[in-house]
Amino acid sequence: MLSDFIGGLREDDDRPALPGVRRGELARLVRGYAVALQADGLEAGDTVALAVRPGARSLATLLAAYHLGLRIAVVDPTAGPDVVRARLALAQPRLVLADAAAQAVASWAAPLARRAHLALPSLTSLAPVRTVGRRLPGSAPALRRVAGAFPRPYEGEGDAVVVFTSGTTSRPRAVVHTRASISAGMTAVRDLVRPVPGRPVLGGTFFVLLPSLASGAPVAPPTGRNLRRLRPQAVYLTPPQVRAALAAGSRFDDARVYSGSAPVSAALLSALRRAGAAEAWGVYALTEVFPAAAVEAAEKGAFSGSGDLVGELLPGVSARVSDGQLLLGGPTAADRYLGSEPFGWVATGDIGRVDGRTVVLGGRAKDMILRDAENIYPGLYEPSLHVAGVELALLVGVPAGDGDERVVALVQPAAGVPDAEVRAALRGPLERMGSARPDDVVFGRVPLAGRSRKPDRTAASALAAALSTRAERAFPRRRRLTRPGWAGEAAARGKTDRGEP
């Protein structure tokens, strides 16, 4: 798909591509950067680190590198200098492409950048640097778009993208996607979203926007203004972005909305439909397998079994279960972790089951709670907690002091919904949880972390412990009105503290 898209770019194409950028300008940027990279001595198989803010220039450099057969290592400047240094040491780029802002963050603007939680090490100490876009004083030499014929496209196989996911400064971890897996993933996204030419698509990453561009649709960031002004055919949002948009009263009239990167509840998809979405999809995807499965709001809402229905496997994706863990494979799967052997199957870390091609998850294996020698997987039960009036809910383990754990449900009510109303709606689901029923239910805002703003279970456990302890001190367990305990008599009267400890 990418090769066809790059080869089809025309400098006289006046159709919109990105905000303020026509396809003809994108074509000139891609070809100019490809010529410049080749003139800088880069060859197929070389690694280029990319530290450029999202926009037309970063897209153009990524496409130019792909055209030449280069491998792009994506650099996140929010990770901190030690982490970035360790990641680049693992990737060993021959060249770093950075805009002036990224270089300023690593030099004269470092004090200001730290206040904004941005930090990069000195880029020049890691590899030669070229500035993409406007060059400020003190920046490295510009990657100049020199005159020359557009290089012939690289037609072989090999690595395409390195995406860092986790790990420590001593052992960073990065996912390596090949040209084949990137192409298969983007084809899968295109077939799922079905973009039509001419109508805008909103999203935040190139890996979901490029299939729309390749289909002839202009793309733009998923802001509230763009949602109102552009009336898009499709929108990509993470669950926290969906909740924020709904809280702001956004409408999704006639749009197909896709949400992923974190668990997507049936209640959230239903809320999107009520806000006008023609379709609302939960997408199950990992950095290692993008995408893997999808489910529409109606099907997810009708699911009454245990666990989290993430839908049908997308064409070509295969799945099996080993020791309770879901394993995935297929053309959209990455090749390996950088520095490791190729995958046989990708271990997702998710507990799950597969019925035909339907996948139901039971939570992360590492999130298992051990209470009274019983293994409790939160993902099996959390979907049932997302009743009307609940915005987000987690089951977390809280140390009991004797090696055992207590199970606490941390519930985040939707804005304006009384606690008493939420309690009443939760009684039935709690009764049906059997031996996994929580020892306490407390109200609070679920902590989020990471670029995708996933629930932070470690922080949630600490918050749940603090709220539960506070209620216990005010109302000792012998005086608690319900068992397993709600957060004290104050909770029974609808006065539970919903703030931070």
C-alpha positions as CSV (number, residue, x, y, z in Angstrom):
1,M,0.0,0.0,0.0
2,L,2.7,2.5,0.9
3,S,4.7,1.9,-2.2
4,D,1.6,2.5,-4.3
5,F,0.7,5.6,-2.4
6,I,4.2,7.1,-2.7
7,G,4.4,6.2,-6.4
8,G,1.0,7.8,-7.0
9,L,1.8,11.2,-5.5
10,R,1.7,14.0,-8.1
11,E,3.1,17.5,-7.6
12,D,0.2,19.0,-9.5
13,D,-2.5,17.3,-7.3
14,D,-4.4,20.1,-5.7
15,R,-6.6,17.9,-3.4
16,P,-6.2,18.5,0.4
17,A,-4.0,16.0,2.3
18,L,-3.5,17.5,5.8
19,P,-4.6,20.8,7.3
20,G,-3.1,23.5,5.1
21,V,-1.2,21.0,2.9
22,R,-2.2,19.9,-0.5
23,R,-1.2,16.5,-2.0
24,G,1.1,18.2,-4.4
25,E,3.0,19.8,-1.6
26,L,3.3,16.5,0.2
27,A,4.6,15.0,-3.0
28,R,7.3,17.7,-3.3
29,L,8.3,17.2,0.4
30,V,8.6,13.4,0.0
31,R,10.6,13.5,-3.2
32,G,12.8,16.3,-1.9
33,Y,13.6,14.5,1.4
34,A,14.2,11.2,-0.5
35,V,16.8,12.9,-2.7
36,A,18.4,14.6,0.4
37,L,18.6,11.4,2.4
38,Q,20.2,9.6,-0.6
39,A,22.7,12.5,-1.0
40,D,23.6,12.1,2.7
41,G,24.8,8.6,2.0
42,L,21.9,6.7,3.5
43,E,21.3,3.2,1.9
44,A,18.6,0.6,2.2
45,G,18.8,-1.1,5.6
46,D,20.2,1.9,7.4
47,T,18.4,3.1,10.5
48,V,17.2,6.7,10.8
49,A,15.9,8.1,14.1
50,L,12.9,10.4,13.8
51,A,12.3,13.2,16.4
52,V,10.0,15.4,14.4
53,R,6.6,16.7,15.7
54,P,3.6,15.3,13.9
55,G,2.7,17.0,10.7
56,A,3.4,17.1,7.0
57,R,7.2,17.2,7.4
58,S,7.4,14.2,9.7
59,L,5.0,12.3,7.4
60,A,7.1,13.2,4.4
61,T,10.3,12.1,6.0
62,L,8.8,8.8,7.1
63,L,7.5,8.2,3.5
64,A,10.8,9.2,2.0
65,A,12.7,6.8,4.3
66,Y,10.3,4.0,3.4
67,H,10.7,4.7,-0.3
68,L,14.5,4.2,0.1
69,G,14.2,1.1,2.2
70,L,15.5,2.8,5.4
71,R,14.4,1.7,8.9
72,I,12.7,4.5,11.0
73,A,13.2,4.4,14.8
74,V,10.5,6.6,16.3
75,V,11.8,8.8,19.1
76,D,9.5,10.1,21.8
77,P,10.9,13.2,23.4
78,T,8.6,12.9,26.4
79,A,10.4,9.7,27.6
80,G,13.3,11.5,29.4
81,P,16.9,11.8,28.4
82,D,18.1,8.6,30.0
83,V,15.4,6.5,28.3
84,V,15.9,8.2,25.0
85,R,19.7,7.7,25.1
86,A,19.2,4.0,25.9
87,R,16.7,3.5,23.1
88,L,18.9,5.2,20.6
89,A,21.9,3.2,21.7
90,L,19.9,0.0,21.0
91,A,18.6,1.3,17.6
92,Q,22.1,2.6,16.5
93,P,20.9,5.1,13.9
94,R,23.2,6.3,11.2
95,L,21.3,9.6,11.3
96,V,18.9,11.5,13.5
97,L,16.3,13.6,11.9
98,A,15.0,16.2,14.4
99,D,13.1,19.5,14.1
100,A,14.4,22.6,15.8
101,A,12.0,22.2,18.8
102,A,13.4,18.7,19.6
103,Q,17.0,20.0,19.4
104,A,16.2,23.0,21.6
105,V,14.7,20.7,24.1
106,A,18.1,18.9,24.2
107,S,20.1,22.1,24.5
108,W,19.3,25.8,25.3
109,A,15.6,25.2,26.0
110,A,16.1,22.3,28.4
111,P,15.1,24.1,31.6
112,L,11.8,25.2,29.9
113,A,11.3,21.8,28.4
114,R,11.6,20.0,31.7
115,R,8.7,22.1,33.0
116,A,6.7,20.8,30.1
117,H,7.9,17.2,30.8
118,L,10.0,17.1,27.6
119,A,13.6,16.0,27.5
120,L,16.1,14.7,25.0
121,P,19.8,14.0,25.5
122,S,22.3,15.8,23.4
123,L,21.4,14.5,20.0
124,T,24.8,15.2,18.4
125,S,26.5,12.8,20.9
126,L,24.4,9.9,19.6
127,A,24.6,10.2,15.8
128,P,24.9,12.9,13.1
129,V,21.8,15.1,13.2
130,R,19.9,16.9,10.4
131,T,17.3,19.5,11.0
132,V,13.9,18.9,9.3
133,G,11.9,22.1,8.7
134,R,12.7,25.5,10.0
135,R,16.3,25.8,11.4
136,L,16.9,27.9,14.4
137,P,20.3,29.2,15.6
138,G,22.2,26.4,17.2
139,S,20.4,23.7,15.3
140,A,22.2,21.0,13.3
141,P,22.6,21.5,9.5
142,A,19.3,21.3,7.6
143,L,18.2,18.3,5.6
144,R,18.1,20.2,2.4
145,R,15.9,19.2,-0.4
146,V,18.5,19.2,-3.2
147,A,17.9,19.0,-6.9
148,G,18.0,15.5,-8.4
149,A,15.8,12.8,-9.9
150,F,13.4,11.0,-7.6
151,P,15.3,7.8,-6.5
152,R,14.0,4.5,-7.7
153,P,11.8,2.8,-5.0
154,Y,13.3,0.0,-2.9
155,E,11.5,-3.1,-3.8
156,G,13.0,-5.6,-1.4
157,E,11.9,-6.8,2.0
158,G,13.3,-5.9,5.4
159,D,12.6,-3.8,8.5
160,A,10.5,-0.7,8.2
161,V,9.7,0.8,11.6
162,V,11.1,0.4,15.2
163,V,8.6,1.4,17.9
164,F,9.7,1.5,21.5
165,T,7.2,0.2,23.9
166,S,8.6,-0.4,27.4
167,G,11.6,-1.6,29.3
168,T,14.2,0.1,31.5
169,T,17.1,2.3,30.6
170,S,19.3,-0.8,30.8
171,R,17.0,-3.0,28.8
172,P,14.7,-1.0,26.5
173,R,12.3,-3.0,24.4
174,A,11.3,-2.1,20.8
175,V,9.0,-3.8,18.3
176,V,10.3,-4.2,14.8
177,H,7.7,-4.1,12.0
178,T,8.8,-5.1,8.5
179,R,7.7,-3.6,5.3
180,A,5.3,-6.6,4.8
181,S,3.7,-6.3,8.3
182,I,3.3,-2.5,8.0
183,S,1.6,-2.9,4.6
184,A,-0.6,-5.7,5.9
185,G,-1.6,-3.6,8.9
186,M,-2.5,-0.6,6.9
187,T,-4.5,-2.7,4.5
188,A,-6.4,-4.1,7.4
189,V,-7.1,-0.6,8.8
190,R,-8.3,0.5,5.4
191,D,-10.7,-2.5,5.0
192,L,-12.1,-1.9,8.5
193,V,-12.6,1.8,8.2
194,R,-13.7,1.8,4.5
195,P,-12.6,5.5,3.8
196,V,-14.1,7.1,0.7
197,P,-12.2,9.7,-1.3
198,G,-12.8,13.4,-0.5
199,R,-14.4,13.1,3.0
200,P,-12.1,13.9,6.0
201,V,-10.9,11.3,8.5
202,L,-9.7,12.4,11.9
203,G,-6.9,10.7,13.9
204,G,-3.7,11.1,15.7
205,T,-1.1,8.7,14.3
206,F,0.3,8.1,10.9
207,F,-0.3,4.4,11.1
208,V,-4.1,4.9,11.2
209,L,-4.1,8.0,8.9
210,L,-2.0,6.8,6.0
211,P,-4.6,4.2,4.9
212,S,-7.1,7.1,4.6
213,L,-4.6,9.2,2.7
214,A,-3.9,6.3,0.4
215,S,-7.6,6.0,-0.3
216,G,-7.9,9.6,-1.3
217,A,-9.4,11.0,2.0
218,P,-7.9,14.1,3.6
219,V,-6.8,13.7,7.2
220,A,-6.7,16.0,10.3
221,P,-6.1,15.8,14.0
222,P,-9.1,14.7,16.1
223,T,-9.8,18.0,17.8
224,G,-13.2,19.3,18.8
225,R,-13.0,22.1,16.3
226,N,-12.2,19.7,13.5
227,L,-15.0,17.4,14.6
228,R,-17.5,20.3,14.3
229,R,-16.0,22.0,11.2
230,L,-15.1,19.0,9.0
231,R,-18.0,16.6,9.7
232,P,-15.6,13.6,9.2
233,Q,-16.6,10.2,7.8
234,A,-14.4,8.4,10.4
235,V,-12.8,9.3,13.7
236,Y,-10.0,7.5,15.7
237,L,-9.9,8.3,19.4
238,T,-8.5,6.6,22.5
239,P,-11.1,5.9,25.2
240,P,-9.9,8.9,27.3
241,Q,-10.3,11.1,24.3
242,V,-13.8,9.7,23.7
243,R,-14.8,10.4,27.3
244,A,-13.4,13.9,27.1
245,A,-15.3,14.6,23.8
246,L,-18.5,13.3,25.2
247,A,-18.1,15.3,28.4
248,A,-17.6,18.4,26.1
249,G,-20.9,17.6,24.3
250,S,-19.3,16.7,21.0
251,R,-21.5,15.2,18.3
252,F,-20.4,12.4,15.9
253,D,-23.2,12.8,13.5
254,D,-23.0,10.1,10.8
255,A,-19.4,9.3,11.5
256,R,-17.9,5.9,12.1
257,V,-15.9,6.1,15.3
258,Y,-13.0,3.7,16.2
259,S,-11.5,3.5,19.7
260,G,-8.6,1.4,21.0
261,S,-5.2,1.5,22.7
262,A,-7.0,0.8,26.0
263,P,-10.0,-1.3,27.0
264,V,-13.2,0.0,25.3
265,S,-16.4,-0.7,27.2
266,A,-19.8,-1.5,25.8
267,A,-21.1,1.6,27.7
268,L,-18.6,3.8,26.0
269,L,-19.5,2.5,22.5
270,S,-23.2,3.0,23.3
271,A,-22.6,6.6,24.4
272,L,-20.9,7.2,21.0
273,R,-24.0,5.9,19.2
274,R,-26.2,8.2,21.4
275,A,-23.9,11.1,20.3
276,G,-24.8,10.4,16.7
277,A,-22.1,8.0,15.5
278,A,-23.3,5.8,12.7
279,E,-21.1,3.0,13.9
280,A,-18.9,2.8,17.0
281,W,-16.1,0.2,17.0
282,G,-13.8,-1.1,19.7
283,V,-10.5,-2.2,18.1
284,Y,-8.2,-4.7,19.8
285,A,-4.6,-3.9,18.7
286,L,-1.1,-4.2,20.1
287,T,2.1,-2.5,19.0
288,E,3.1,-6.1,18.0
289,V,-0.1,-6.9,16.1
290,F,-1.9,-3.9,14.6
291,P,-4.8,-4.4,14.3
292,A,-6.0,-7.8,15.6
293,A,-9.8,-7.8,16.2
294,A,-12.8,-5.4,16.2
295,V,-16.3,-5.3,17.5
296,E,-19.2,-2.9,16.9
297,A,-21.4,-1.4,19.6
298,A,-24.5,-3.5,19.0
299,E,-22.6,-6.8,19.2
300,K,-20.7,-5.8,22.2
301,G,-23.8,-4.5,24.0
302,A,-25.6,-7.8,23.4
303,F,-22.7,-9.9,24.8
304,S,-23.8,-11.4,28.2
305,G,-20.9,-13.8,28.9
306,S,-18.0,-13.3,31.2
307,G,-15.0,-11.3,30.1
308,D,-14.5,-8.5,27.6
309,L,-15.6,-9.3,24.0
310,V,-13.1,-7.7,21.7
311,G,-14.7,-9.1,18.6
312,E,-13.9,-11.1,15.4
313,L,-10.3,-11.6,14.4
314,L,-9.6,-9.5,11.3
315,P,-8.8,-11.3,8.0
316,G,-5.5,-13.1,8.1
317,V,-5.0,-12.8,11.9
318,S,-4.8,-16.2,13.7
319,A,-5.1,-16.9,17.4
320,R,-4.7,-19.7,19.9
321,V,-4.5,-20.0,23.7
322,S,-1.6,-21.5,25.6
323,D,-1.7,-21.8,29.4
324,G,-4.6,-19.4,29.4
325,Q,-2.7,-16.7,27.5
326,L,-3.8,-15.4,24.1
327,L,-1.3,-15.8,21.3
328,L,-1.6,-14.0,18.0
329,G,0.0,-14.4,14.5
330,G,-0.6,-13.4,10.9
331,P,0.6,-10.9,8.4
332,T,-0.1,-7.9,10.6
333,A,2.2,-9.2,13.4
334,A,5.6,-7.6,13.9
335,D,8.7,-9.7,13.2
336,R,10.5,-9.5,16.5
337,Y,11.7,-7.4,19.4
338,L,14.8,-5.5,18.4
339,G,17.8,-7.6,19.3
340,S,15.8,-10.8,19.7
341,E,14.8,-13.8,17.6
342,P,11.7,-13.6,15.3
343,F,8.4,-14.3,16.9
344,G,6.7,-17.7,16.4
345,W,3.5,-16.4,18.0
346,V,3.1,-13.1,19.7
347,A,2.4,-13.5,23.4
348,T,-0.2,-10.8,24.2
349,G,0.0,-11.0,28.0
350,D,-3.8,-11.2,27.9
351,I,-5.8,-14.0,29.5
352,G,-8.4,-15.0,26.9
353,R,-10.4,-17.5,25.0
354,V,-11.2,-18.0,21.3
355,D,-14.5,-19.4,20.0
356,G,-14.1,-19.8,16.3
357,R,-12.7,-16.4,15.3
358,T,-14.3,-14.6,18.3
359,V,-12.0,-13.4,21.0
360,V,-13.0,-12.7,24.6
361,L,-10.3,-11.4,27.0
362,G,-10.1,-12.0,30.7
363,G,-7.6,-9.3,31.6
364,R,-3.8,-9.0,31.8
365,A,-2.0,-12.0,33.2
366,K,0.2,-9.7,35.3
367,D,-3.0,-8.0,36.8
368,M,-4.1,-11.3,38.5
369,I,-5.2,-10.8,42.1
370,L,-4.6,-13.6,44.7
371,R,-7.2,-13.7,47.5
372,D,-7.6,-16.7,49.8
373,A,-5.5,-18.8,47.5
374,E,-7.9,-18.0,44.6
375,N,-6.7,-16.4,41.3
376,I,-9.0,-13.6,40.2
377,Y,-8.5,-12.0,36.8
378,P,-10.0,-8.5,36.8
379,G,-10.7,-8.5,33.1
380,L,-13.3,-11.2,33.5
381,Y,-15.5,-9.0,35.8
382,E,-14.7,-5.4,35.0
383,P,-17.0,-5.2,32.0
384,S,-20.0,-5.9,34.2
385,L,-19.1,-2.9,36.4
386,H,-19.6,-0.5,33.5
387,V,-23.3,0.1,34.1
388,A,-25.2,3.3,33.3
389,G,-23.6,6.2,35.2
390,V,-20.1,4.6,35.4
391,E,-17.4,6.2,33.3
392,L,-14.6,3.8,34.3
393,A,-14.1,1.0,36.8
394,L,-11.2,-1.3,37.8
395,L,-10.8,-4.2,40.1
396,V,-7.5,-4.0,41.9
397,G,-5.6,-5.9,44.5
398,V,-4.7,-4.2,47.7
399,P,-2.1,-5.8,50.0
400,A,-3.7,-7.3,53.1
401,G,-0.5,-7.4,55.1
402,D,-0.2,-11.2,55.3
403,G,0.9,-11.9,51.7
404,D,-2.8,-12.1,50.7
405,E,-4.7,-9.4,48.8
406,R,-8.1,-7.7,49.2
407,V,-10.1,-7.0,46.1
408,V,-11.3,-3.4,45.8
409,A,-13.5,-2.0,43.0
410,L,-12.4,1.6,42.1
411,V,-15.4,3.2,40.4
412,Q,-15.3,6.5,38.5
413,P,-18.9,7.8,38.2
414,A,-19.8,10.0,35.2
415,A,-20.0,13.7,35.8
416,G,-23.2,14.7,37.5
417,V,-24.4,11.1,38.3
418,P,-25.2,10.7,42.1
419,D,-23.2,8.0,43.9
420,A,-26.5,6.5,45.2
421,E,-27.6,6.0,41.6
422,V,-24.4,4.2,40.8
423,R,-24.6,2.0,43.9
424,A,-28.0,0.9,43.0
425,A,-27.0,0.0,39.4
426,L,-24.0,-2.0,40.7
427,R,-25.8,-4.2,43.2
428,G,-26.9,-6.7,40.6
429,P,-23.5,-7.1,38.8
430,L,-21.8,-7.4,42.2
431,E,-24.1,-10.2,43.3
432,R,-23.3,-12.1,40.1
433,M,-19.6,-11.9,40.6
434,G,-19.7,-14.8,43.1
435,S,-16.3,-15.5,44.8
436,A,-14.7,-12.6,42.9
437,R,-17.0,-10.1,44.6
438,P,-14.8,-7.2,45.9
439,D,-14.2,-6.6,49.6
440,D,-14.8,-2.9,49.1
441,V,-16.2,-0.5,46.5
442,V,-14.8,3.0,46.5
443,F,-15.4,6.0,44.3
444,G,-12.6,8.0,42.8
445,R,-11.0,9.1,39.6
446,V,-9.2,6.2,37.9
447,P,-5.5,7.2,37.4
448,L,-4.3,7.2,33.8
449,A,-0.8,6.9,32.4
450,G,1.2,6.7,29.2
451,R,0.7,8.2,25.8
452,S,-2.6,6.3,25.2
453,R,-3.8,7.2,28.7
454,K,-4.5,3.7,29.8
455,P,-5.6,3.0,33.4
456,D,-2.6,2.9,35.7
457,R,-3.3,-0.2,37.9
458,T,-0.4,0.4,40.3
459,A,-1.6,4.0,41.0
460,A,-5.2,2.8,41.1
461,S,-4.3,0.2,43.7
462,A,-2.6,2.8,45.9
463,L,-5.6,5.1,45.5
464,A,-8.1,2.3,46.3
465,A,-6.1,1.4,49.4
466,A,-6.1,5.0,50.6
467,L,-9.8,5.5,50.1
468,S,-10.7,2.1,51.6
469,T,-8.5,2.8,54.6
470,R,-10.0,6.2,55.1
471,A,-13.5,4.7,55.1
472,E,-12.4,1.9,57.5
473,R,-11.0,4.4,60.0
474,A,-14.2,6.4,59.9
475,F,-16.5,3.4,60.0
476,P,-14.9,0.2,61.4
477,R,-15.9,-2.9,59.5
478,R,-18.2,-4.1,62.3
479,R,-20.3,-1.0,61.6
480,R,-20.2,-1.2,57.8
481,L,-23.7,-1.4,56.4
482,T,-23.0,-3.8,53.5
483,R,-20.9,-6.9,53.1
484,P,-18.6,-7.1,51.1
485,G,-18.2,-3.5,52.2
486,W,-19.0,-0.4,50.4
487,A,-16.9,2.5,51.6
488,G,-18.6,2.9,55.0
489,E,-21.8,4.5,56.1
490,A,-21.0,7.7,54.3
491,A,-21.1,5.7,51.1
492,A,-24.5,4.3,52.0
493,R,-25.7,7.8,52.4
494,G,-24.2,8.9,49.0
495,K,-21.4,10.9,50.6
496,T,-18.3,8.9,49.7
497,D,-15.3,11.1,49.1
498,R,-14.7,10.9,45.3
499,G,-11.5,13.1,45.4
500,E,-7.8,12.2,45.5
501,P,-6.4,11.2,48.9
